[in-house]
Amino acid sequence: MLAALYSALQHPGRRQLRTAPRLASLLAPVLASLLMSLSAVVRASAQDDAPAPLDRITQIEEIIRVTPQRAIPLLDKLDAETRAGSPVERAHYLILACDLRHRLGDHVESAALCDQALQLARQARDNDAIAKAMLSKAYALFSLNEMTQSHELIWAAERASTDSRDAGLRVRALISSGEAFGEDGNLPMALVKTQAAVTLARQTGQPLHVLVALKALAYQYYLIREYDKGFEAIGEAEAIAVAMKWPGRLAILKTTEYFLAVGAGTLQRGTRVLLETLALEREIGADELIANTLVNLSDAYLQQRKYAEALSYAQQALGQALHLHNDAVAATARINVGHGYLGMGRLAEGKKTIEEGIAWYDRAANKPDLQSVLVEYGDALERVGDLPGALAAYHRERKLSDELFEKRRQKAVTELQEKYEADKRQRQIQLLRQENQVKSTELDNRRLQQRIWWLLALVFALASVIVGILYRKVRHANARLEEKNLELKQQSARDPLTALYNRRHFQEFMRNHDGVERRHAGSADDMVGAMFLLDVDHFKHINDTYGHGAGDAVLREIADALRDILRETDMIVRWGGEEFLAFLPAVPRGNLDEVARRLLSGIPARTIDYQGVPLSVNVSIGFAPFPLAPGGAPISWERAVNIVDMALYLAKGHGRNRAYGVRGLAQLDGAALDLVEQDIEQAWRAGLVELSIVQGNPAELRAAS
């Protein structure tokens, strides 16, 4: 029973608190439902005639999910008891310890404990313990943003639990497998797995298994936007919860109903559902859990632009979180308080409070969620007219995006290098085996030489043939090694998703070609080089709405569009995340605006059919001739890219779907050039830089924006 309940806690997606809908709203109801039995469980655990360690697993699992701190002394006692017990008992203790550290936020230690549990479970050949340890480790790795490893463990756990007699474990494994496929962008397979979990749960005849599986199915319908089917599944689950008198389970289901209502565009219904959830929590006395629901309510009212109500609930959530010493909820509540202030025109208070919340995310090193917070912050400042503040937030988000992109790229290169090294080691082992075989053959030949002299010629010929074969194999292996080296070099210069050049290749190209910056400095004015920096408008909205698979498809389509629009002699680079850079070595100066216009119209004209949904995007562009030579002295290509980047952010800040181009710079001293790099709009207004503006076609704006 609790195995399936654990999956309910993880579903959907095991995301952090800032992701909407928030995981906190999932945790709150289920914890509240368990509070009713908590005191009885604690008393039972404290008695002298306590049950055997394995018999208390269910009790301690329940306490971990309700109040992790109370589980610490119970686990300490179980630790001492299981040290002298069987490997299976010790493995189950370590799985509990892994879950506890995960609940307390120590995901690294959690994964290490799961590894110990997995080793003992394999020694005991207990497939149920193996599957449980794999699932627990998968949840910890997901919290560490190790999504690939997390998914592999979940699918391995599903295979290990196929023949298990624990129906709850099989249901939990199927639901987790569905979640993994959904996070991997394979929504059809995610739906198949979740439907299989519902079928299995109905076969068990256990109401809780059916309830949890129906909830997971409703969320899968939410992901594929079949909201009517989702409401049907959640309605059946709610009927079970009412019949079984499970107010906590009913609160879980109402949270999923909230997801469906928001997805279906009925935000008022979703708000009403959250209010009902809050009432259920208060009715059963779950005061320490109310802060999470208050945060979600403030989110709901922020989406409706009802800033007074949003501010009220966010302030209540902040007070509750501070009382409970819950820093994560407090940080999110501060951000929502700040957004409420911004919406009510209290700019200074809003910015101060949001920055306090952001500081916690920064200290926690939660970069993916911090990136989302900065995007929301920049959009909010843009709405209230604080363009400098919005630009600063966008700069912070872009820097963080570049860091995350570089980290993912380095990880991909490292994995490729590790695979290459493993293949190389395997080849070396094979060669060593072959060499040992040759030595053994030579030894046999010597013995035969002592015994049968007349066979010496034949043995020598045989040895020569073997050596010849080995020599050819060594040559073949060396040739393959050279091919792999060339392949690795090629992959290090290309972006694996779009097959465009990557930033590292462009930087090496510019560093190794000193003449590029001066190539056109002394030439006629009609032919120049040029740099174009493009950024996809509202790209995060596409990822959030349709998944990262849709975002990847959009990036590949943009790469194809750039190849079609630009020339073969132009260098096209994936600059980072959703940014692209095009370096045109030779183009008429008067044609720069026309190139920008072709890009603004050509990219939105491309439509991607992603899982039956047509997608199209606009871009914002900054561009400039290259080299830039104020006063006749060309500046470095790095400073030129910075100036083009500022022109891009000027386009983003003035409405997107447009291009800002630098036509020329006045004769600038060092301080004036620094001003252009730091605030090109102010420099423009001061007459230090001449800009051209190319508007995108308003008719080409897409629903994705």
Summary of the structure (lengths in Angstrom):
residues: 705
radius of gyration: 31.1
end to end distance: 44.2
largest distance: 105.4
contacts: 2398
relative contact order: 0.05
helix: 73%
strand: 8%
